[in-house]
Amino acid sequence: MRSICGACNLREMCLPLGLSAPELEYIDRRLVAARRKVARAEHLFRSGDPFESIFVLWAGSFKTCLFTPEGRGQVTGFQLGGDLLGLDGIDSRRHQVDAVALEDSVVCVIPYEWLQDLANEVGALRQQLHRMMSREIVRTHNVILHLGSLAAEQRLAAFLLNLSNRMQARGFSATSITLRMSREEIGSFLGLTVETVSRSFSKLQAQRLLFVRNRDLRIPDPRRLQHLLDGVETERES
């Protein structure tokens, strides 16, 4: 069954953002081929798979992972509702990363040829696609900056603040968050060992900057966490 973009509660985060009512009516039922369920821990696609479609995360969450020839994995990102998956395959026409569901999830399947045709017909859709691609590039640059210049607690604070902001933008609480990713996955993304991630959580909790119970996280005052990020001297992990 095809999705109706105009009736979707994520359209303000997704490709239809900025389209006029006539433009939205024009792409309705033509942009999304189907919705696909992906169970927790299942792959949406793997590195090396042929690239055919872009996916929009409609419900749930994902991680993307890059693997070295030796089989060592690195988490490259976490995706939430409204985020695009599959952009890595546009150039070579093969996916370069693995996309794995962190929980039972649903994605909208957008065949790339359909998207190209509609983007050529609807200028606002083409502009929004470019904006979303640019946003992914900026997000990647910010991750590189944090990995290269911040101490362990700062990296974790930056990650949690980014997650808080992204959740708030989707209409969820910015201060009460359930972490779908493990500490090992957070460490892989931030370039830290799982032990360092656990110590960093403990230090931030000792300062009452956050409260953690299993995977339930509460940030009582995000401004204080931002002050830590802005004010602590850089101290690289040994």
C-alpha positions as CSV (number, residue, x, y, z in Angstrom):
1,M,0.0,0.0,0.0
2,R,1.4,3.4,-1.0
3,S,1.7,6.1,1.6
4,I,-0.1,9.5,1.3
5,C,2.5,12.2,2.0
6,G,0.0,14.9,2.6
7,A,-1.5,12.9,5.6
8,C,1.8,12.0,7.2
9,N,2.7,13.5,10.5
10,L,6.4,13.7,9.6
11,R,5.9,15.7,6.4
12,E,7.4,18.8,8.1
13,M,10.6,16.8,8.6
14,C,10.7,15.1,5.3
15,L,10.8,15.6,1.5
16,P,7.4,17.3,1.3
17,L,8.6,20.2,3.5
18,G,8.1,23.5,1.8
19,L,5.8,22.2,-1.0
20,S,2.7,24.2,-1.7
21,A,-0.7,22.5,-1.5
22,P,-0.9,21.9,-5.3
23,E,2.7,20.5,-5.3
24,L,1.9,18.2,-2.4
25,E,-1.2,17.0,-4.1
26,Y,0.8,16.4,-7.2
27,I,3.3,14.1,-5.5
28,D,0.8,12.4,-3.2
29,R,0.7,8.7,-3.9
30,R,3.5,9.1,-6.5
31,L,6.5,9.6,-4.3
32,V,6.4,6.6,-2.0
33,A,6.1,3.1,-3.5
34,A,5.3,1.3,-0.2
35,R,6.0,1.2,3.5
36,R,8.3,-1.6,4.7
37,K,8.5,-3.1,8.2
38,V,12.0,-3.8,9.5
39,A,12.3,-5.8,12.7
40,R,14.8,-4.9,15.4
41,A,18.3,-6.0,14.5
42,E,17.4,-6.7,10.9
43,H,19.1,-5.0,8.0
44,L,17.4,-2.6,5.6
45,F,20.4,-3.0,3.3
46,R,24.0,-4.1,3.5
47,S,27.2,-2.6,2.1
48,G,27.5,-3.8,-1.5
49,D,23.8,-4.2,-2.1
50,P,22.5,-2.6,-5.3
51,F,21.2,0.9,-4.8
52,E,17.6,1.2,-6.1
53,S,15.7,3.3,-3.5
54,I,16.0,6.0,-0.9
55,F,14.2,5.3,2.4
56,V,12.5,7.7,4.8
57,L,12.3,6.5,8.4
58,W,8.6,6.7,9.3
59,A,8.7,5.0,12.7
60,G,11.5,3.6,14.9
61,S,15.2,4.2,14.6
62,F,18.3,2.9,12.8
63,K,22.0,2.9,13.0
64,T,24.4,2.9,10.0
65,C,27.7,1.0,10.1
66,L,30.8,1.0,8.0
67,F,33.1,-2.1,8.0
68,T,36.8,-2.3,7.2
69,P,38.1,-5.1,4.9
70,E,39.2,-6.8,8.2
71,G,35.6,-6.9,9.4
72,R,36.0,-4.2,12.1
73,G,32.8,-2.1,12.3
74,Q,32.2,1.6,13.0
75,V,28.9,3.2,13.7
76,T,28.6,6.2,11.4
77,G,25.2,7.5,12.4
78,F,21.8,7.1,14.1
79,Q,18.6,7.9,12.2
80,L,15.3,9.0,13.6
81,G,11.8,9.6,12.2
82,G,11.9,11.7,9.0
83,D,15.6,11.0,8.3
84,L,16.8,9.7,4.9
85,L,18.6,6.4,4.5
86,G,20.4,5.2,1.4
87,L,22.0,8.3,0.2
88,D,25.4,6.6,0.4
89,G,24.5,4.5,-2.7
90,I,23.8,7.3,-5.2
91,D,27.3,7.7,-6.5
92,S,28.4,4.1,-7.1
93,R,24.9,2.6,-7.3
94,R,25.8,0.3,-4.5
95,H,25.3,0.9,-0.8
96,Q,28.5,1.7,1.2
97,V,27.2,1.1,4.7
98,D,24.9,-1.3,6.6
99,A,21.6,0.0,7.9
100,V,20.3,-1.9,10.9
101,A,17.1,-1.3,12.8
102,L,17.6,-0.4,16.5
103,E,13.9,-1.3,17.2
104,D,10.9,-2.5,15.2
105,S,10.7,0.2,12.5
106,V,8.9,1.2,9.4
107,V,10.4,3.0,6.4
108,C,8.9,4.6,3.3
109,V,10.4,3.2,0.1
110,I,11.1,5.8,-2.6
111,P,12.5,4.4,-5.8
112,Y,15.3,6.7,-6.8
113,E,14.2,6.9,-10.5
114,W,10.7,8.1,-9.3
115,L,12.3,10.7,-7.0
116,Q,14.5,12.0,-9.9
117,D,11.5,12.3,-12.2
118,L,9.4,14.1,-9.6
119,A,12.3,16.4,-8.6
120,N,12.6,17.4,-12.2
121,E,8.9,18.2,-12.3
122,V,8.6,19.9,-8.9
123,G,11.4,22.4,-8.2
124,A,10.5,22.7,-4.5
125,L,11.0,18.9,-4.1
126,R,14.4,19.1,-5.7
127,Q,15.4,21.9,-3.4
128,Q,14.3,20.1,-0.3
129,L,16.2,17.0,-1.4
130,H,19.3,19.1,-1.7
131,R,18.7,20.7,1.7
132,M,18.4,17.3,3.4
133,M,21.5,16.0,1.7
134,S,23.4,19.2,2.8
135,R,22.1,18.6,6.4
136,E,23.6,15.1,6.3
137,I,27.0,16.6,5.2
138,V,26.9,19.2,8.0
139,R,26.0,16.6,10.6
140,T,29.0,14.5,9.4
141,H,31.3,17.5,9.6
142,N,30.1,18.2,13.2
143,V,30.8,14.6,14.2
144,I,34.4,14.8,12.8
145,L,34.9,18.1,14.7
146,H,33.7,16.5,18.0
147,L,35.9,13.4,17.5
148,G,38.9,15.5,16.8
149,S,38.7,18.1,19.5
150,L,36.6,17.1,22.5
151,A,37.2,15.2,25.6
152,A,35.2,12.1,26.4
153,E,32.6,13.8,28.6
154,Q,32.2,16.6,26.0
155,R,31.7,14.1,23.2
156,L,28.9,12.4,25.2
157,A,27.4,15.7,26.1
158,A,27.4,16.8,22.5
159,F,25.8,13.5,21.4
160,L,23.1,13.8,24.0
161,L,22.3,17.4,23.2
162,N,22.1,16.6,19.5
163,L,19.8,13.7,20.3
164,S,17.7,16.0,22.6
165,N,17.3,18.6,19.9
166,R,16.4,16.1,17.2
167,M,13.7,14.5,19.5
168,Q,12.3,17.9,20.3
169,A,12.1,18.8,16.6
170,R,9.9,15.7,16.1
171,G,7.5,16.7,18.9
172,F,8.9,14.5,21.7
173,S,10.4,15.5,25.0
174,A,13.8,17.1,24.9
175,T,14.5,16.2,28.5
176,S,13.2,12.6,28.9
177,I,14.7,10.2,26.3
178,T,14.8,6.5,25.9
179,L,18.1,5.5,24.3
180,R,17.6,2.9,21.6
181,M,21.3,2.5,21.1
182,S,23.6,0.6,23.4
183,R,26.6,2.2,25.2
184,E,28.8,0.1,23.0
185,E,27.1,1.6,19.9
186,I,27.4,5.1,21.3
187,G,31.1,4.5,22.0
188,S,31.7,3.2,18.4
189,F,30.0,6.4,17.1
190,L,32.0,8.7,19.4
191,G,35.3,6.9,19.1
192,L,35.3,5.8,22.7
193,T,35.5,2.5,24.5
194,V,32.4,1.2,26.2
195,E,34.2,1.6,29.5
196,T,34.9,5.2,28.8
197,V,31.3,5.8,27.8
198,S,30.1,4.2,31.1
199,R,32.5,6.4,33.1
200,S,31.4,9.5,31.3
201,F,27.7,8.7,32.0
202,S,28.6,8.2,35.7
203,K,30.6,11.5,35.8
204,L,27.7,13.5,34.2
205,Q,25.2,11.9,36.6
206,A,27.5,12.7,39.6
207,Q,27.3,16.3,38.5
208,R,23.5,16.0,38.3
209,L,23.7,17.0,34.6
210,L,21.6,14.0,33.8
211,F,20.0,11.0,35.4
212,V,20.2,7.5,33.9
213,R,18.2,4.4,34.7
214,N,19.0,1.6,32.3
215,R,18.2,3.2,28.9
216,D,15.9,5.9,30.3
217,L,17.7,9.2,30.3
218,R,16.6,12.5,31.9
219,I,18.4,15.8,31.2
220,P,17.0,18.2,33.9
221,D,18.5,21.3,32.3
222,P,20.0,21.1,28.8
223,R,21.6,24.5,29.3
224,R,23.9,23.2,32.0
225,L,24.9,20.3,29.7
226,Q,25.7,22.9,27.0
227,H,27.7,24.9,29.4
228,L,29.8,21.8,30.1
229,L,30.3,21.4,26.4
230,D,31.3,25.0,25.9
231,G,33.4,25.5,29.0
232,V,35.5,22.4,29.8
233,E,39.1,22.4,28.6
234,T,39.8,19.9,25.9
235,E,41.2,16.7,27.3
236,R,41.8,13.8,24.9
237,E,41.1,10.2,26.0
238,S,44.4,8.4,26.8
